[in-house]
């Protein structure tokens, strides 16, 4: 179906891309064959580090005319193979498109290229007393990647997800056409919302080359509390009570002792407390110190009534660094604790969080496999990891499949979704199809065909 890249194709690409920004065949580092989780591997035939929308346009126009597959890639921190060139072809890497182009204080927006890192964007706007709320755990991910997966993160319980902060996108369609979707306007009722269709499409419809993002004023106050519990059951059972209290929390995170210890071993740093089986991490922010104090006092008392042993303020620099560095390293720490793993990135209604986490413990016993987890209890997005722990290949594959089947079936039963923020990519396609059914999958395929009739852009992903 696809054309195999030959010397003529390479010569054309090198006619407008300098030698130092294009690699071919064995010149391409192996890092570009997989994402952060691994398991799905293939190198592209050509890797191009692009600098502009116009370069992306020329590449896609040529690829479309010659039936060459193209995949876009940022930092490669995804976990489902979305940025892996499973059909070979051209990989367009946007890491060098990393400029912050405009801070528009009048419209509360910032214009960035897709290769800007999340941590760079957040630091930049905070220096100017603004706030970009989306806060996924992987701060070295690019904004382009966050847009492609509709990344959420720890602050989603109060502020929402990436889609809520995308005002305008400059994109290149598969035939090389440059389009602008959305605008800086706060509201619009002007036809189909193509901009929001792009957010979360995992690079299958177009390549994002510029984004205008909404900002908020930076909250003047932020307080975090760590609450230990004697059991995971006690910890997760308090989450619905916290939500029902109507307190305005920024984040509600849950974590187990074994995950914390893995993070300690991985980072070589001590967590403030490791005497209990489970912990809830709460964050409050705003501009009224008295109101925040009333909120966290109410929630802390509620948690203690429901089994919290104590409550610690994460207030000193040392404690902040200890807690948040551990929380940010959970994925890498679990990965380092085993020889191979895979993730179930489900999201369930908030009132079923406790039930689903309990069910992961049942599945671990049924299947005979270790299943650590952590996640965003406040919005129902759970990160559940199935660990190989030295199993023979055949046994591992069988247990992984059985474990996933059970977990995703229960998520469907709870009216949840396959992925809360990491996307479908290549790895989770079959589970998406089971959840959505033929009618919705065919609608998605129709949208894909309308954008990309030759199916050159990130083929084999999502649908």
N, C-alpha and C positions, 0 to 999 in steps of 0.2 A: 504493500500500500504506500509506504513512505519511500522517498528517494534516499538512497545511500549517498552521503556527502562525499564528493570527489575533489580532485585538485582544482577543477574549474570553479566549484563553489567556494572553496577556500580562497582562491585568487580574487574572486569578486568581493568577498567580505574584507579581505586585506586591502582592497582598493580604497576603502574609506575608514577602516579601523586600523590605527597604527599597530605595528608588530608587537609592541610591549603590552598591548591590551587584548591580544587574541592568542589563545593556545589551542593546539590541535593534537588529537590522539594521545600519545604517551607523554606529552608535555603537561597534560592536565593533572594536577595533584589529586590523590585518591580521596581527599576530604570532600570533593565535589561529587562523589559517587553515592553518598548517603546523607541522611539528615542526622539530627542529634541522637535519636533513639537507635538508628541503624535497623538492620533486618531486611531492608529493601535497598538493593544496590545495583547501580549501573552508571558508568561514566558517560557524559555526553561525548559526541564526536568533536565538537568545537565549543570552547568556552570563550565568551566575549564579555569583557568588563566595559559596560557602556557608560557614557558621560552625558547623554542628552536624549530628549524626546525624539529628535530628528534621527539619531542613530538607531534607536529602537524601531522607528518607522521604516527605515530602509531595510533593516534586517527582516522584519516581519513581512514586508511587501515581497521581498525576494523569496523568503521561505514559503509563503503562501502560493506564489506562482510556480514553485518547484516542488511542492508537496514535501517539505522538510519540517519535521516536528520541532517545536520551540518550547522551552520551559524557562520561566523566570525564577530567579533565586536571589534572596537577600543574604542574611547571616546563616541560613541553613539550620535554624534552631527548631524547625517543626518536628513533629513526632509521628507523622502518618505517611511519610513518603511523598508529600505534595510537591516538594522541590527536587525530586529525583527524576532524572531524564530516563524514564523506563523504556522509551522508544529510541533512545540515542538522540541524534540530531544536534541542535544548537541550544546551549544554555546561555541565557542573557542574565548576567549578574549585575545587580544595581548598587552594589556596595559603594562604588565611587560617586554615585549620584547622592551625595550626602550633605547638601547645602540647605541651610535655613535661609529662605529667600526674603521673607517679609514678616514682620510682626505688626499687625494692624490693630492698634489699641482702640481705634474708634469703633471697629466692628467686632472686637474681641476674637480675632482669628490669627492664625499663624500659617504661613505657606511654606511647605517643606518638600524636598525631594524624597523619593521612597527609601533611599539608603541611610537616611538619618536614623541613628539608634534611639530607642525609646529613652534610655537614660540620658542621652545628650539633649533630647527635646525637653524632658522634664526639668533638667538642671537649668537649661537656657530660660525657659519661661518663668521659673521660680526666681531667678535673678532679677526678672522684671516685674515681680510681684503678681504673676499669673499662675494658673494651675491647669495642668492637663490631666484629668482624672484617670483615664484607663491605666491600669497598673498590673499587667500580667507579671508572673514571677520572673520570667526571663527578660531582664532589662537590656541585654545585648541584642535582642531581636530588633529588626528594622521596622520602621513605620509602615513600609510597604507590606511586609509580612503580617503585621498586626491588622492592616486593612483587609488583606486577602483572607484572613481567618476570622475576622470580626472578634479579635482578642478581647477578653474581659478582664479578669484579674481580681485582686482582693477588694478593690473599692466599688465593684459593680453593684453591691447590695444597696448603696446609696446613690451612686452617680451613673450607673448604667455601663454600657460597653462601647467599643470603638465606634460602631455604627452611629451612636448618639452624638459623636463629636466630628463626624466627617461632613463638611459643608459642600465641598466641591472637589472634583477629581479631573485631572488631565490624564487621558488614557490613550493607548495605541491599540486599535482593533487588529484582529489577525491579518487583515489585508493591507495593513500599514496606515490606514486612515487615523488621523489624530482627532480626538473628540474631547469635549469638555462637558461633564455631567454635573448638575447641581450649580449652586452659586453661593455667594456670601449672604444672600438673603436669609432671614431667620425662618420664613415660612414660604410655602409654595403649594399651590393646587393646580399644577400645570402639566397635566398628562401623567403617564406612567413614570414612576420614580426610578429611572435607570441608574442613578448614582447609588441608591441603596441596594440595587440588584448586584452591583459590582462588589460591594463590601461583603466579604464572606464567600466569594466565588472561587477562591483558591487559584487564581491565575488561569482559569479555564476559559474566560470570556474576553479578556484583554489584559494588557500590561499597564499598571499604574505608574505614571512618571512624575506626577506632582499631586499634592493634596493640600487643600485648605481646611484646617482643623479649627474647631471651636475651642475657645479657652474660657475659663472662669476666673474670677478674682481669687487670689490665694487666701485660703482660710488663715486667720491669725492664730488660731489655737488648734492643737492636735494632741490627743491623749490616748495611749494604749494601755490595756490591762491584760495580764496573763492570769488565768484562773485554772488551778489544778483540780483534777477529780481522781477518785480512787479507781474508777473504771471507765472504759470508753462508753459503756452503756449510759452511765450517769452523765457524762459530758455531752453526748449527742442528744439525750432526752431533754436537756435544758434549752436546746436551740429553738424549738417551736415556742417555748415560753418567752424567750427573749424577743422573738419576732412579734408575738402577740402583745407584748408590753408596749408596742408602738414607739419604742425609743428610736431616735434617729442615729443609727450606727453607720459608720463608714465601712467597717469590715467585721465579719464574724468568721474566723478561721478555726478549724479543728486540726489537731495533730496528736499522734499517739507516741508513747514513750519509745517504742522501737524505732520509729522514724527519726525522732530527736537524737537518739543515740547514734544512729547511722550518720546524721549530720555532724555530730560532735567528732566522730571518727574521721569523717571526710574533711572537715575544716581544721581539725586540731584545736578547736575552741570549745569552751564549756558553756552549756545552756544555764540560765539562772537557777533552774530547779529541775531535778530529775528523780524526784522521790515518789512520783505518782504515775499512774498508767496512762492518763490522758490530759490534754490541756485545751482550753478554748482561749483564743487570742481575740480581743475586742479592740476596735479603734473608734474614737469619736472625734469629730472635728467641727469647726464653726468659728464664729467671730464673737460669741458671747460666752465668756469663761464661766459665768454663773450657771447658764443653761447647760453647758457641757458637764459641769460638776453635778448638777441635779440628775442628768441623764445617767452618768456612770455610777453614781451612788445608787440609784434605783435598780440598775441592771446588776450591779455587784451584789446587792442584797438579795435580789431574785435568784441569782446563781447560787449563793450560799444556802438559801432556803431549799434549793434543789440538788444539793450535794457537793458544791464547790468547797474544797478544804480551806482555801485562802484566796487572796487576791493580791497581785503584785503590780504596781505601776511600772511600766517600761519607760522610765523617765530620765535616768542618767545616760550619758553617752555610751558608757560601757555596756549597760543593759540593753540599750537600743541596738547597738552593734551585734551583741550576742544573739538576741531574739530574731532580728530581721535578717541577719546573715544566715542563720540556721534555716529560717523559713524560705529564704531564696534558694537554698542549696538542697532542698528535700529531694528533688528529682535526681540531681547528680549523685546525692548520697545513696539513694536507693539503688541507682544504677551501679554504683561502685561496690555495693554489698552483694552483687550476684553476677553471674557470667552472661546472662541475657534476661531481658524483661520486655513486656509489652503493656500498653496502657489502655484502660477503659475510662474514657473521658466523658462520662455520662453527666447529664443534668436532669434533675427530677424536681417536681414541685417542692417548695420549701417545707411543706408539712410532711413530706415523705423522706426527708434527709436521714433522720434517725433510723427509719425502717430499712433504708437501702444500705446504710453502713453496717447495720447488724447483719443484713443478708450477706454482705461480703465475707463475714466471718463464717457463716454457714457454708458458703461456697468453698472457702478454703478447706474446710473439713470434708465436704463431699468429694471434692476433686483431689485433695491431698497435695495442696500447693500453697506456698506462702503468698499472702496478698496484703501487703502494707498499703496504707492509703493516707491521704490528707486532702484538704480542699477548702472550698469556699462555702461553708455551711450556710451563710447568710443568703446566698442566691441559689443553692441547690446544685452547684457544679462541683463534682467530686472527682478526684484524681486517684484512681484505683490501679495498682500495679501487680501483675502476675509475674512471679519471679521463677526462673529456671532452676537456680541453685544446684547446678551440676547434673541435672537429669540427662539421660541419653536422649538424642535428638527425637526419636520416634515417640518416646513417652512424653517429652516436653510438648511436641506439637499436638498430641492427642489431648493432654490436660489443658493446654491453652485454648484449644477450640471448645472443649466442654465448658471451661470456665467462662469464656466470652459468651457462649450461647446462653448460659444460665443468667449471667449478669444483664445482658441486653434484653433478654426476655422479661426479666423483672422490671427493667426500666420502662419497657413498653407497657407493662401491666400498670405501672404507676403514672402513665401518660407523660413519661420523660422523653428525652431526645438522645440520640447517639453521641453527639458531641456538644459540649458546652462552649468550648473556645479553641480547641486544637484542630478542628476540622475533620474532614473525611479522608481527603487525599486518596492514596492507593489502598491503604490497609483496611479501611472500614467501609468500603463500598457495599459489601454484601449485607452488612447490618443496617445501613441506610435503606437499602432496597426492601428489606423485611419490614422495616418500620413504616415507610411511606406507601408502599404498594405500587402497583403498575400505573395507575392513573397519574399520581404525582410524579413518579419517575419519568413518565413519558412527557409530562409538561416540562420538566427540567431538560430533558433531551431536546425538546423543541426549541427552548430558549438557547441552548448550546448551539444548535444548528443555525439559528437565526444570526447569532454572532459569528460563528466559526464553521461555515458549511463544509470546509475541507478538513475539519478536525485536526488542525496542526498545533493548536495551542494547549499545552499541557495535557496531551491525550492520555487516556487511561485513568484519569482522576475523577473522583466524586461520583460520576454516573457511569 
